[in-house]
């Protein structure tokens, strides 16, 4: 009898774990992106970032962790993917 109760409890726990995994997958698609950063897409900016030295460029794409920027450097245009948490300052030009 105890084995049946233990088996039922284990099955219930596994079923609950599967349901939680499905919920996590659904919420992973719904990623929060700052509306301020979204509004800067396509605009010319000067970006101060821990990996960039006040570079002038255009923000191309933004998600929850990264942004894509095309930098206008001395050697021409370079497209970079950088972490959002490294942004120190953004100035619109």
N, C-alpha and C positions, 0 to 999 in steps of 0.2 A: 504494500500500500504506500509506504514511504517513497519507494522508487517511482511510483506513478505520479505522486505529488511533485517530486523533484523534477521529473521529466517534463511535466506540465509547466512548472515554473521556468525551467530552462527554455522551453519552446516560446513561452510568453516573452521572456527577456530577449531572445533572438529576434522575435517578430517586432518588438519595440525598437530594437537597434536598427533593423532594416527600415522601419518607418522614419527614424531619425536621420538616417543616411539620405533617404529620398528628400526630406525637408532641407537638409544641408545643401544638396545639389541644386535645388530650386532657388535657395537664397544666394548661392554663389553667382547665379546669372543676374541677379538683381543687385548690381554693384553701385554704390553711391559714388557719384562723381561731383565734385564741387561745381556749382553753377557759375562761380566766378571764373574758374579755370576754363570751363566750357565756353564762356563768353569771349575768351581770348583767342579761340581757334581762328586762324586765318589773319590775325592781326600782327603787325610789326611791333616787336618788343625788344627791350634790353633786359636780359635775364641774368640775375646774379644767382649762381648755383654753386654748390660745393665742388662740382666738377668743371664748371665754366667760369671764366673770368669776365664778367659783365659783357657777354656776347650779344650782338644784335642778330635777331632772327625772327622767324615766323613759327608760331606754334601750330602744328599740323593736326595733332590728335591728343586726346587726354582720356585716361581711365583712372581707376581708383588708386593705382600704384605708380604708373609711369606717364610720361608725356613725350611726344615726338616733336622735335624742333628742327627746323632747317636753319642752320647758322650761316651767316654771310661772313666768312673769314677772309684772310689775306690770300689764301690758296684757293679761293672759290667757295661754293656752297657745299656744306656737309650736313647730312641728316643724322641726328643723334637721338637715341632713346635714353632718357634719364629718369631717375626716381623723383617723384613729387616731393618726398620728404626732404630732399636736398635743396629745395628752392629757398633762397634767402630773400629775394626781392624781384619783382617784375615791374618794369616801367613801360608804359605805352609810348610809342614814338609818334 
